[in-house]
Amino acid sequence: MGKTKKNPVTQEQTVTINEVEHKVSDLTQEQLAYVNHVADLERKMSSSQFNLDQLSIGRDAFMNMLTESLKAEEAVVE
């Protein structure tokens, strides 16, 4: 789903759904609620992906530090 935007010619808000532009004023209250839910879920998914990226990189960094620590410990034992 595309973002809600203003048509530059008519200055009317539109939303693109499945590659079809719809006037926001033509949508029912129920349809507008669905549009808002979809937009909110897209924001949450984006935020979740951002958090997942941070968590993955953090996990990799700690795993690398653990691996290096174990290698250093093995070198001392030998």
PDB file of N, CA, C and O in Angstrom:
ATOM      1  N   MET A   1       0.842  -1.163   0.000  1.00  0.00           N
ATOM      2  CA  MET A   1       0.000   0.000   0.000  1.00  0.00           C
ATOM      3  C   MET A   1       0.891   1.230   0.000  1.00  0.00           C
ATOM      4  O   MET A   1       1.915   1.272   0.681  1.00  0.00           O
ATOM      5  N   GLY A   2       0.497   2.208  -0.755  1.00  0.00           N
ATOM      6  CA  GLY A   2       1.252   3.448  -0.806  1.00  0.00           C
ATOM      7  C   GLY A   2       0.843   4.384   0.316  1.00  0.00           C
ATOM      8  O   GLY A   2      -0.103   4.123   1.059  1.00  0.00           O
ATOM      9  N   LYS A   3       1.578   5.476   0.419  1.00  0.00           N
ATOM     10  CA  LYS A   3       1.281   6.463   1.445  1.00  0.00           C
ATOM     11  C   LYS A   3       0.145   7.363   0.993  1.00  0.00           C
ATOM     12  O   LYS A   3      -0.089   7.558  -0.200  1.00  0.00           O
ATOM     13  N   THR A   4      -0.550   7.904   1.980  1.00  0.00           N
ATOM     14  CA  THR A   4      -1.573   8.902   1.686  1.00  0.00           C
ATOM     15  C   THR A   4      -0.857  10.166   1.256  1.00  0.00           C
ATOM     16  O   THR A   4       0.087  10.607   1.912  1.00  0.00           O
ATOM     17  N   LYS A   5      -1.306  10.752   0.151  1.00  0.00           N
ATOM     18  CA  LYS A   5      -0.662  11.961  -0.352  1.00  0.00           C
ATOM     19  C   LYS A   5      -1.705  12.863  -0.973  1.00  0.00           C
ATOM     20  O   LYS A   5      -2.833  12.442  -1.231  1.00  0.00           O
ATOM     21  N   LYS A   6      -1.323  14.102  -1.212  1.00  0.00           N
ATOM     22  CA  LYS A   6      -2.227  15.049  -1.866  1.00  0.00           C
ATOM     23  C   LYS A   6      -1.954  15.040  -3.352  1.00  0.00           C
ATOM     24  O   LYS A   6      -0.805  15.093  -3.790  1.00  0.00           O
ATOM     25  N   ASN A   7      -3.020  14.973  -4.120  1.00  0.00           N
ATOM     26  CA  ASN A   7      -2.920  15.077  -5.570  1.00  0.00           C
ATOM     27  C   ASN A   7      -2.511  16.513  -5.889  1.00  0.00           C
ATOM     28  O   ASN A   7      -3.188  17.450  -5.466  1.00  0.00           O
ATOM     29  N   PRO A   8      -1.402  16.707  -6.637  1.00  0.00           N
ATOM     30  CA  PRO A   8      -0.937  18.069  -6.899  1.00  0.00           C
ATOM     31  C   PRO A   8      -1.917  18.912  -7.711  1.00  0.00           C
ATOM     32  O   PRO A   8      -1.890  20.139  -7.621  1.00  0.00           O
ATOM     33  N   VAL A   9      -2.777  18.279  -8.500  1.00  0.00           N
ATOM     34  CA  VAL A   9      -3.726  19.020  -9.334  1.00  0.00           C
ATOM     35  C   VAL A   9      -4.959  19.417  -8.529  1.00  0.00           C
ATOM     36  O   VAL A   9      -5.353  20.583  -8.538  1.00  0.00           O
ATOM     37  N   THR A  10      -5.570  18.460  -7.833  1.00  0.00           N
ATOM     38  CA  THR A  10      -6.828  18.727  -7.121  1.00  0.00           C
ATOM     39  C   THR A  10      -6.622  19.083  -5.658  1.00  0.00           C
ATOM     40  O   THR A  10      -7.560  19.540  -5.004  1.00  0.00           O
ATOM     41  N   GLN A  11      -5.423  18.888  -5.128  1.00  0.00           N
ATOM     42  CA  GLN A  11      -5.124  19.113  -3.708  1.00  0.00           C
ATOM     43  C   GLN A  11      -5.942  18.201  -2.800  1.00  0.00           C
ATOM     44  O   GLN A  11      -6.093  18.474  -1.609  1.00  0.00           O
ATOM     45  N   GLU A  12      -6.473  17.113  -3.368  1.00  0.00           N
ATOM     46  CA  GLU A  12      -7.259  16.165  -2.579  1.00  0.00           C
ATOM     47  C   GLU A  12      -6.359  15.018  -2.143  1.00  0.00           C
ATOM     48  O   GLU A  12      -5.502  14.568  -2.903  1.00  0.00           O
ATOM     49  N   GLN A  13      -6.561  14.543  -0.905  1.00  0.00           N
ATOM     50  CA  GLN A  13      -5.755  13.434  -0.412  1.00  0.00           C
ATOM     51  C   GLN A  13      -6.138  12.147  -1.131  1.00  0.00           C
ATOM     52  O   GLN A  13      -7.316  11.845  -1.325  1.00  0.00           O
ATOM     53  N   THR A  14      -5.110  11.399  -1.518  1.00  0.00           N
ATOM     54  CA  THR A  14      -5.328  10.115  -2.171  1.00  0.00           C
ATOM     55  C   THR A  14      -4.459   9.059  -1.495  1.00  0.00           C
ATOM     56  O   THR A  14      -3.496   9.375  -0.796  1.00  0.00           O
ATOM     57  N   VAL A  15      -4.820   7.816  -1.718  1.00  0.00           N
ATOM     58  CA  VAL A  15      -4.031   6.688  -1.243  1.00  0.00           C
ATOM     59  C   VAL A  15      -3.986   5.671  -2.376  1.00  0.00           C
ATOM     60  O   VAL A  15      -4.992   5.429  -3.043  1.00  0.00           O
ATOM     61  N   THR A  16      -2.819   5.078  -2.588  1.00  0.00           N
ATOM     62  CA  THR A  16      -2.668   4.081  -3.638  1.00  0.00           C
ATOM     63  C   THR A  16      -2.719   2.696  -3.014  1.00  0.00           C
ATOM     64  O   THR A  16      -1.927   2.367  -2.131  1.00  0.00           O
ATOM     65  N   ILE A  17      -3.661   1.894  -3.485  1.00  0.00           N
ATOM     66  CA  ILE A  17      -3.849   0.530  -2.988  1.00  0.00           C
ATOM     67  C   ILE A  17      -3.824  -0.394  -4.195  1.00  0.00           C
ATOM     68  O   ILE A  17      -4.627  -0.246  -5.117  1.00  0.00           O
ATOM     69  N   ASN A  18      -2.893  -1.354  -4.185  1.00  0.00           N
ATOM     70  CA  ASN A  18      -2.742  -2.287  -5.299  1.00  0.00           C
ATOM     71  C   ASN A  18      -2.616  -1.546  -6.634  1.00  0.00           C
ATOM     72  O   ASN A  18      -3.238  -1.908  -7.633  1.00  0.00           O
ATOM     73  N   GLU A  19      -1.789  -0.498  -6.613  1.00  0.00           N
ATOM     74  CA  GLU A  19      -1.479   0.290  -7.802  1.00  0.00           C
ATOM     75  C   GLU A  19      -2.673   1.080  -8.355  1.00  0.00           C
ATOM     76  O   GLU A  19      -2.645   1.521  -9.503  1.00  0.00           O
ATOM     77  N   VAL A  20      -3.709   1.258  -7.546  1.00  0.00           N
ATOM     78  CA  VAL A  20      -4.882   2.046  -7.939  1.00  0.00           C
ATOM     79  C   VAL A  20      -4.994   3.210  -6.964  1.00  0.00           C
ATOM     80  O   VAL A  20      -5.010   3.008  -5.750  1.00  0.00           O
ATOM     81  N   GLU A  21      -5.071   4.431  -7.495  1.00  0.00           N
ATOM     82  CA  GLU A  21      -5.181   5.613  -6.645  1.00  0.00           C
ATOM     83  C   GLU A  21      -6.648   5.840  -6.269  1.00  0.00           C
ATOM     84  O   GLU A  21      -7.528   5.858  -7.130  1.00  0.00           O
ATOM     85  N   HIS A  22      -6.891   6.014  -4.970  1.00  0.00           N
ATOM     86  CA  HIS A  22      -8.241   6.239  -4.454  1.00  0.00           C
ATOM     87  C   HIS A  22      -8.277   7.571  -3.718  1.00  0.00           C
ATOM     88  O   HIS A  22      -7.326   7.919  -3.018  1.00  0.00           O
ATOM     89  N   LYS A  23      -9.364   8.318  -3.871  1.00  0.00           N
ATOM     90  CA  LYS A  23      -9.556   9.531  -3.095  1.00  0.00           C
ATOM     91  C   LYS A  23      -9.926   9.126  -1.669  1.00  0.00           C
ATOM     92  O   LYS A  23     -10.812   8.297  -1.458  1.00  0.00           O
ATOM     93  N   VAL A  24      -9.247   9.711  -0.711  1.00  0.00           N
ATOM     94  CA  VAL A  24      -9.544   9.406   0.688  1.00  0.00           C
ATOM     95  C   VAL A  24     -10.994   9.757   1.005  1.00  0.00           C
ATOM     96  O   VAL A  24     -11.647   9.063   1.784  1.00  0.00           O
ATOM     97  N   SER A  25     -11.495  10.831   0.405  1.00  0.00           N
ATOM     98  CA  SER A  25     -12.878  11.250   0.669  1.00  0.00           C
ATOM     99  C   SER A  25     -13.913  10.253   0.143  1.00  0.00           C
ATOM    100  O   SER A  25     -15.066  10.280   0.573  1.00  0.00           O
ATOM    101  N   ASP A  26     -13.515   9.371  -0.786  1.00  0.00           N
ATOM    102  CA  ASP A  26     -14.426   8.356  -1.317  1.00  0.00           C
ATOM    103  C   ASP A  26     -14.453   7.083  -0.471  1.00  0.00           C
ATOM    104  O   ASP A  26     -15.317   6.229  -0.672  1.00  0.00           O
ATOM    105  N   LEU A  27     -13.524   6.947   0.465  1.00  0.00           N
ATOM    106  CA  LEU A  27     -13.457   5.734   1.283  1.00  0.00           C
ATOM    107  C   LEU A  27     -14.492   5.787   2.391  1.00  0.00           C
ATOM    108  O   LEU A  27     -14.809   6.856   2.911  1.00  0.00           O
ATOM    109  N   THR A  28     -15.016   4.616   2.748  1.00  0.00           N
ATOM    110  CA  THR A  28     -15.922   4.529   3.891  1.00  0.00           C
ATOM    111  C   THR A  28     -15.098   4.636   5.171  1.00  0.00           C
ATOM    112  O   THR A  28     -13.873   4.519   5.138  1.00  0.00           O
ATOM    113  N   GLN A  29     -15.767   4.856   6.289  1.00  0.00           N
ATOM    114  CA  GLN A  29     -15.069   4.907   7.576  1.00  0.00           C
ATOM    115  C   GLN A  29     -14.347   3.584   7.845  1.00  0.00           C
ATOM    116  O   GLN A  29     -13.238   3.564   8.378  1.00  0.00           O
ATOM    117  N   GLU A  30     -14.994   2.488   7.467  1.00  0.00           N
ATOM    118  CA  GLU A  30     -14.384   1.172   7.656  1.00  0.00           C
ATOM    119  C   GLU A  30     -13.115   1.045   6.808  1.00  0.00           C
ATOM    120  O   GLU A  30     -12.085   0.578   7.295  1.00  0.00           O
ATOM    121  N   GLN A  31     -13.192   1.461   5.539  1.00  0.00           N
ATOM    122  CA  GLN A  31     -12.030   1.391   4.656  1.00  0.00           C
ATOM    123  C   GLN A  31     -10.908   2.295   5.147  1.00  0.00           C
ATOM    124  O   GLN A  31      -9.735   1.926   5.087  1.00  0.00           O
ATOM    125  N   LEU A  32     -11.267   3.468   5.628  1.00  0.00           N
ATOM    126  CA  LEU A  32     -10.269   4.385   6.157  1.00  0.00           C
ATOM    127  C   LEU A  32      -9.594   3.787   7.393  1.00  0.00           C
ATOM    128  O   LEU A  32      -8.389   3.945   7.586  1.00  0.00           O
ATOM    129  N   ALA A  33     -10.368   3.108   8.215  1.00  0.00           N
ATOM    130  CA  ALA A  33      -9.784   2.429   9.381  1.00  0.00           C
ATOM    131  C   ALA A  33      -8.802   1.351   8.933  1.00  0.00           C
ATOM    132  O   ALA A  33      -7.733   1.205   9.525  1.00  0.00           O
ATOM    133  N   TYR A  34      -9.159   0.587   7.883  1.00  0.00           N
ATOM    134  CA  TYR A  34      -8.250  -0.433   7.352  1.00  0.00           C
ATOM    135  C   TYR A  34      -6.961   0.203   6.840  1.00  0.00           C
ATOM    136  O   TYR A  34      -5.868  -0.308   7.085  1.00  0.00           O
ATOM    137  N   VAL A  35      -7.095   1.316   6.128  1.00  0.00           N
ATOM    138  CA  VAL A  35      -5.909   2.030   5.621  1.00  0.00           C
ATOM    139  C   VAL A  35      -5.017   2.430   6.792  1.00  0.00           C
ATOM    140  O   VAL A  35      -3.800   2.253   6.737  1.00  0.00           O
ATOM    141  N   ASN A  36      -5.616   2.963   7.844  1.00  0.00           N
ATOM    142  CA  ASN A  36      -4.847   3.380   9.018  1.00  0.00           C
ATOM    143  C   ASN A  36      -4.190   2.189   9.711  1.00  0.00           C
ATOM    144  O   ASN A  36      -3.051   2.290  10.168  1.00  0.00           O
ATOM    145  N   HIS A  37      -4.893   1.071   9.792  1.00  0.00           N
ATOM    146  CA  HIS A  37      -4.308  -0.137  10.389  1.00  0.00           C
ATOM    147  C   HIS A  37      -3.116  -0.619   9.565  1.00  0.00           C
ATOM    148  O   HIS A  37      -2.064  -0.948  10.113  1.00  0.00           O
ATOM    149  N   VAL A  38      -3.289  -0.658   8.253  1.00  0.00           N
ATOM    150  CA  VAL A  38      -2.196  -1.119   7.379  1.00  0.00           C
ATOM    151  C   VAL A  38      -0.994  -0.197   7.523  1.00  0.00           C
ATOM    152  O   VAL A  38       0.134  -0.676   7.641  1.00  0.00           O
ATOM    153  N   ALA A  39      -1.210   1.107   7.516  1.00  0.00           N
ATOM    154  CA  ALA A  39      -0.110   2.062   7.653  1.00  0.00           C
ATOM    155  C   ALA A  39       0.598   1.884   8.994  1.00  0.00           C
ATOM    156  O   ALA A  39       1.827   1.908   9.058  1.00  0.00           O
ATOM    157  N   ASP A  40      -0.181   1.705  10.067  1.00  0.00           N
ATOM    158  CA  ASP A  40       0.398   1.511  11.392  1.00  0.00           C
ATOM    159  C   ASP A  40       1.201   0.214  11.449  1.00  0.00           C
ATOM    160  O   ASP A  40       2.292   0.182  12.020  1.00  0.00           O
ATOM    161  N   LEU A  41       0.671  -0.845  10.865  1.00  0.00           N
ATOM    162  CA  LEU A  41       1.385  -2.128  10.856  1.00  0.00           C
ATOM    163  C   LEU A  41       2.671  -2.040  10.031  1.00  0.00           C
ATOM    164  O   LEU A  41       3.681  -2.644  10.393  1.00  0.00           O
ATOM    165  N   GLU A  42       2.638  -1.289   8.922  1.00  0.00           N
ATOM    166  CA  GLU A  42       3.852  -1.104   8.120  1.00  0.00           C
ATOM    167  C   GLU A  42       4.921  -0.367   8.934  1.00  0.00           C
ATOM    168  O   GLU A  42       6.099  -0.718   8.874  1.00  0.00           O
ATOM    169  N   ARG A  43       4.509   0.653   9.694  1.00  0.00           N
ATOM    170  CA  ARG A  43       5.467   1.366  10.560  1.00  0.00           C
ATOM    171  C   ARG A  43       6.030   0.431  11.624  1.00  0.00           C
ATOM    172  O   ARG A  43       7.232   0.443  11.891  1.00  0.00           O
ATOM    173  N   LYS A  44       5.169  -0.378  12.228  1.00  0.00           N
ATOM    174  CA  LYS A  44       5.625  -1.310  13.265  1.00  0.00           C
ATOM    175  C   LYS A  44       6.564  -2.366  12.681  1.00  0.00           C
ATOM    176  O   LYS A  44       7.560  -2.726  13.309  1.00  0.00           O
ATOM    177  N   MET A  45       6.253  -2.858  11.488  1.00  0.00           N
ATOM    178  CA  MET A  45       7.120  -3.845  10.849  1.00  0.00           C
ATOM    179  C   MET A  45       8.494  -3.242  10.548  1.00  0.00           C
ATOM    180  O   MET A  45       9.521  -3.892  10.744  1.00  0.00           O
ATOM    181  N   SER A  46       8.502  -2.012  10.076  1.00  0.00           N
ATOM    182  CA  SER A  46       9.759  -1.334   9.795  1.00  0.00           C
ATOM    183  C   SER A  46      10.571  -1.140  11.077  1.00  0.00           C
ATOM    184  O   SER A  46      11.780  -1.371  11.098  1.00  0.00           O
ATOM    185  N   SER A  47       9.898  -0.718  12.133  1.00  0.00           N
ATOM    186  CA  SER A  47      10.568  -0.531  13.415  1.00  0.00           C
ATOM    187  C   SER A  47      11.085  -1.865  13.957  1.00  0.00           C
ATOM    188  O   SER A  47      12.187  -1.929  14.503  1.00  0.00           O
ATOM    189  N   SER A  48      10.302  -2.915  13.810  1.00  0.00           N
ATOM    190  CA  SER A  48      10.718  -4.245  14.273  1.00  0.00           C
ATOM    191  C   SER A  48      11.928  -4.734  13.495  1.00  0.00           C
ATOM    192  O   SER A  48      12.837  -5.332  14.071  1.00  0.00           O
ATOM    193  N   GLN A  49      11.948  -4.485  12.187  1.00  0.00           N
ATOM    194  CA  GLN A  49      13.101  -4.888  11.371  1.00  0.00           C
ATOM    195  C   GLN A  49      14.344  -4.128  11.804  1.00  0.00           C
ATOM    196  O   GLN A  49      15.429  -4.704  11.882  1.00  0.00           O
ATOM    197  N   PHE A  50      14.193  -2.823  12.088  1.00  0.00           N
ATOM    198  CA  PHE A  50      15.305  -2.002  12.571  1.00  0.00           C
ATOM    199  C   PHE A  50      15.846  -2.590  13.872  1.00  0.00           C
ATOM    200  O   PHE A  50      17.058  -2.735  14.035  1.00  0.00           O
ATOM    201  N   ASN A  51      14.936  -2.931  14.807  1.00  0.00           N
ATOM    202  CA  ASN A  51      15.345  -3.526  16.081  1.00  0.00           C
ATOM    203  C   ASN A  51      16.001  -4.883  15.873  1.00  0.00           C
ATOM    204  O   ASN A  51      16.995  -5.193  16.529  1.00  0.00           O
ATOM    205  N   LEU A  52      15.463  -5.691  14.976  1.00  0.00           N
ATOM    206  CA  LEU A  52      16.041  -7.002  14.697  1.00  0.00           C
ATOM    207  C   LEU A  52      17.452  -6.861  14.129  1.00  0.00           C
ATOM    208  O   LEU A  52      18.347  -7.624  14.491  1.00  0.00           O
ATOM    209  N   ASP A  53      17.649  -5.888  13.241  1.00  0.00           N
ATOM    210  CA  ASP A  53      18.992  -5.636  12.696  1.00  0.00           C
ATOM    211  C   ASP A  53      19.969  -5.303  13.819  1.00  0.00           C
ATOM    212  O   ASP A  53      21.080  -5.830  13.856  1.00  0.00           O
ATOM    213  N   GLN A  54      19.554  -4.424  14.738  1.00  0.00           N
ATOM    214  CA  GLN A  54      20.415  -4.067  15.864  1.00  0.00           C
ATOM    215  C   GLN A  54      20.709  -5.281  16.741  1.00  0.00           C
ATOM    216  O   GLN A  54      21.851  -5.487  17.151  1.00  0.00           O
ATOM    217  N   LEU A  55      19.696  -6.078  17.028  1.00  0.00           N
ATOM    218  CA  LEU A  55      19.887  -7.261  17.859  1.00  0.00           C
ATOM    219  C   LEU A  55      20.820  -8.269  17.199  1.00  0.00           C
ATOM    220  O   LEU A  55      21.675  -8.856  17.861  1.00  0.00           O
ATOM    221  N   SER A  56      20.655  -8.466  15.900  1.00  0.00           N
ATOM    222  CA  SER A  56      21.501  -9.421  15.183  1.00  0.00           C
ATOM    223  C   SER A  56      22.958  -8.984  15.193  1.00  0.00           C
ATOM    224  O   SER A  56      23.859  -9.791  15.423  1.00  0.00           O
ATOM    225  N   ILE A  57      23.180  -7.701  14.943  1.00  0.00           N
ATOM    226  CA  ILE A  57      24.555  -7.194  14.937  1.00  0.00           C
ATOM    227  C   ILE A  57      25.145  -7.248  16.342  1.00  0.00           C
ATOM    228  O   ILE A  57      26.313  -7.598  16.513  1.00  0.00           O
ATOM    229  N   GLY A  58      24.347  -6.905  17.341  1.00  0.00           N
ATOM    230  CA  GLY A  58      24.811  -6.993  18.724  1.00  0.00           C
ATOM    231  C   GLY A  58      25.162  -8.419  19.105  1.00  0.00           C
ATOM    232  O   GLY A  58      26.194  -8.659  19.733  1.00  0.00           O
ATOM    233  N   ARG A  59      24.312  -9.368  18.730  1.00  0.00           N
ATOM    234  CA  ARG A  59      24.588 -10.783  19.018  1.00  0.00           C
ATOM    235  C   ARG A  59      25.866 -11.224  18.343  1.00  0.00           C
ATOM    236  O   ARG A  59      26.691 -11.900  18.957  1.00  0.00           O
ATOM    237  N   ASP A  60      26.042 -10.850  17.080  1.00  0.00           N
ATOM    238  CA  ASP A  60      27.264 -11.212  16.354  1.00  0.00           C
ATOM    239  C   ASP A  60      28.501 -10.625  17.027  1.00  0.00           C
ATOM    240  O   ASP A  60      29.530 -11.294  17.132  1.00  0.00           O
ATOM    241  N   ALA A  61      28.404  -9.379  17.482  1.00  0.00           N
ATOM    242  CA  ALA A  61      29.540  -8.738  18.146  1.00  0.00           C
ATOM    243  C   ALA A  61      29.900  -9.476  19.430  1.00  0.00           C
ATOM    244  O   ALA A  61      31.078  -9.728  19.686  1.00  0.00           O
ATOM    245  N   PHE A  62      28.904  -9.824  20.241  1.00  0.00           N
ATOM    246  CA  PHE A  62      29.180 -10.547  21.476  1.00  0.00           C
ATOM    247  C   PHE A  62      29.711 -11.953  21.192  1.00  0.00           C
ATOM    248  O   PHE A  62      30.575 -12.447  21.915  1.00  0.00           O
ATOM    249  N   MET A  63      29.197 -12.594  20.146  1.00  0.00           N
ATOM    250  CA  MET A  63      29.707 -13.919  19.788  1.00  0.00           C
ATOM    251  C   MET A  63      31.168 -13.830  19.355  1.00  0.00           C
ATOM    252  O   MET A  63      31.981 -14.686  19.702  1.00  0.00           O
ATOM    253  N   ASN A  64      31.495 -12.784  18.592  1.00  0.00           N
ATOM    254  CA  ASN A  64      32.894 -12.584  18.176  1.00  0.00           C
ATOM    255  C   ASN A  64      33.792 -12.334  19.391  1.00  0.00           C
ATOM    256  O   ASN A  64      34.899 -12.866  19.465  1.00  0.00           O
ATOM    257  N   MET A  65      33.314 -11.526  20.338  1.00  0.00           N
ATOM    258  CA  MET A  65      34.113 -11.265  21.546  1.00  0.00           C
ATOM    259  C   MET A  65      34.299 -12.548  22.357  1.00  0.00           C
ATOM    260  O   MET A  65      35.379 -12.795  22.893  1.00  0.00           O
ATOM    261  N   LEU A  66      33.242 -13.364  22.445  1.00  0.00           N
ATOM    262  CA  LEU A  66      33.341 -14.635  23.159  1.00  0.00           C
ATOM    263  C   LEU A  66      34.337 -15.550  22.474  1.00  0.00           C
ATOM    264  O   LEU A  66      35.163 -16.178  23.137  1.00  0.00           O
ATOM    265  N   THR A  67      34.269 -15.631  21.152  1.00  0.00           N
ATOM    266  CA  THR A  67      35.183 -16.486  20.390  1.00  0.00           C
ATOM    267  C   THR A  67      36.634 -16.041  20.601  1.00  0.00           C
ATOM    268  O   THR A  67      37.515 -16.870  20.828  1.00  0.00           O
ATOM    269  N   GLU A  68      36.874 -14.743  20.526  1.00  0.00           N
ATOM    270  CA  GLU A  68      38.233 -14.217  20.739  1.00  0.00           C
ATOM    271  C   GLU A  68      38.698 -14.482  22.160  1.00  0.00           C
ATOM    272  O   GLU A  68      39.866 -14.805  22.374  1.00  0.00           O
ATOM    273  N   SER A  69      37.817 -14.352  23.125  1.00  0.00           N
ATOM    274  CA  SER A  69      38.161 -14.605  24.516  1.00  0.00           C
ATOM    275  C   SER A  69      38.551 -16.063  24.721  1.00  0.00           C
ATOM    276  O   SER A  69      39.507 -16.361  25.436  1.00  0.00           O
ATOM    277  N   LEU A  70      37.802 -16.973  24.089  1.00  0.00           N
ATOM    278  CA  LEU A  70      38.126 -18.404  24.202  1.00  0.00           C
ATOM    279  C   LEU A  70      39.449 -18.722  23.525  1.00  0.00           C
ATOM    280  O   LEU A  70      40.222 -19.537  24.028  1.00  0.00           O
ATOM    281  N   LYS A  71      39.720 -18.081  22.378  1.00  0.00           N
ATOM    282  CA  LYS A  71      41.004 -18.289  21.685  1.00  0.00           C
ATOM    283  C   LYS A  71      42.154 -17.799  22.563  1.00  0.00           C
ATOM    284  O   LYS A  71      43.190 -18.457  22.659  1.00  0.00           O
ATOM    285  N   ALA A  72      41.971 -16.659  23.194  1.00  0.00           N
ATOM    286  CA  ALA A  72      43.020 -16.109  24.056  1.00  0.00           C
ATOM    287  C   ALA A  72      43.256 -17.020  25.244  1.00  0.00           C
ATOM    288  O   ALA A  72      44.397 -17.228  25.657  1.00  0.00           O
ATOM    289  N   GLU A  73      42.180 -17.565  25.795  1.00  0.00           N
ATOM    290  CA  GLU A  73      42.290 -18.483  26.925  1.00  0.00           C
ATOM    291  C   GLU A  73      43.021 -19.762  26.516  1.00  0.00           C
ATOM    292  O   GLU A  73      43.839 -20.275  27.279  1.00  0.00           O
ATOM    293  N   GLU A  74      42.734 -20.277  25.325  1.00  0.00           N
ATOM    294  CA  GLU A  74      43.398 -21.469  24.818  1.00  0.00           C
ATOM    295  C   GLU A  74      44.878 -21.216  24.601  1.00  0.00           C
ATOM    296  O   GLU A  74      45.701 -22.097  24.849  1.00  0.00           O
ATOM    297  N   ALA A  75      45.231 -20.012  24.136  1.00  0.00           N
ATOM    298  CA  ALA A  75      46.625 -19.676  23.896  1.00  0.00           C
ATOM    299  C   ALA A  75      47.397 -19.621  25.219  1.00  0.00           C
ATOM    300  O   ALA A  75      48.574 -19.980  25.242  1.00  0.00           O
ATOM    301  N   VAL A  76      46.785 -19.192  26.301  1.00  0.00           N
ATOM    302  CA  VAL A  76      47.429 -19.123  27.604  1.00  0.00           C
ATOM    303  C   VAL A  76      47.633 -20.519  28.150  1.00  0.00           C
ATOM    304  O   VAL A  76      48.669 -20.794  28.755  1.00  0.00           O
ATOM    305  N   VAL A  77      46.672 -21.408  27.954  1.00  0.00           N
ATOM    306  CA  VAL A  77      46.737 -22.773  28.466  1.00  0.00           C
ATOM    307  C   VAL A  77      47.828 -23.564  27.753  1.00  0.00           C
ATOM    308  O   VAL A  77      48.486 -24.400  28.372  1.00  0.00           O
ATOM    309  N   GLU A  78      48.025 -23.315  26.475  1.00  0.00           N
ATOM    310  CA  GLU A  78      49.029 -24.074  25.719  1.00  0.00           C
ATOM    311  C   GLU A  78      50.357 -23.605  26.090  1.00  0.00           C
ATOM    312  O   GLU A  78      51.356 -24.107  25.574  1.00  0.00           O
TER     313      GLU A  78
END
